[in-house]
Amino acid sequence: MTPVKAALLSFAMLAAITMWGVGIYAADASSGHAAVDGYGVTASIDR
């Protein structure tokens, strides 16, 4: 893999992770909907 392809792949991956985080934040902030992480972390924080 060339350095340019690696850099583009890294940028795309970081952009996707950022968009995922924004989506979870938006879902949590809208109308009292609790985002579910699937690991029980959200449930342990709410208690």
C-alpha positions in Angstrom: 0.0 0.0 0.0 1.4 3.4 -0.9 1.7 6.1 1.6 -1.0 8.2 -0.2 -3.5 5.3 -0.1 -2.7 4.7 3.6 -3.3 8.4 4.4 -6.6 8.4 2.5 -7.7 5.3 4.2 -6.8 6.7 7.6 -8.6 9.9 6.9 -11.7 8.0 5.8 -11.7 5.9 8.9 -11.3 8.9 11.2 -14.1 10.7 9.4 -16.4 7.6 9.8 -15.6 7.3 13.5 -16.3 11.0 13.9 -19.6 10.8 12.1 -20.6 7.7 14.3 -19.8 9.7 17.4 -21.9 12.7 16.2 -24.8 10.4 15.4 -24.7 8.8 18.9 -24.5 12.3 20.5 -27.4 13.5 18.4 -29.5 10.5 19.2 -28.8 10.9 22.9 -29.5 14.7 22.8 -32.8 14.5 20.9 -36.1 14.1 22.8 -34.7 12.2 25.7 -33.7 9.2 23.7 -31.0 7.2 25.5 -28.3 5.9 23.2 -27.6 2.2 23.8 -24.0 1.2 23.6 -24.5 -2.6 23.9 -21.9 -3.0 26.6 -23.9 -1.8 29.7 -21.8 1.3 30.1 -24.9 3.6 29.6 -26.9 1.6 32.1 -24.2 1.8 34.7 -23.8 5.6 34.3 -27.6 6.2 34.7 -27.6 4.5 38.1 
